[in-house]
Amino acid sequence: MSKKTPPDPSQLKTIGLTPFIYCSNQALFHVSRGVPLVDALAQASNLLYLAKELTLDAAYAKNTDRHAWAAHYLTAMSKAVIDDVTKVLERGPD
């Protein structure tokens, strides 16, 4: 019985199975397959930072509905990236 060594995390890539932003119950966008996880997580972090800044603007300024909607879409994209990365990390060895 041989043990399989886990894959090197730096070699793992997104699987592209996670959709986000739906129109008429159909996914309009999805995470792209083949992006290195470290790059995907860095992008999710950037998106969340921007969403945080927009929500601060929306909280303190008047007439900032566009800020709230932009933050909504940025968090939806960030969540999809993180969910896709999680799917890769949770799946067992092939």
Secondary structure by P-SEA (a helix, b strand, c coil): cccccccccccbbbccccccccccccccccccccccaaaaaaaaaaaaaaaaaaaaaaacccccaaaaaaaaaaaaaaaaaaaaaaaaaacccc
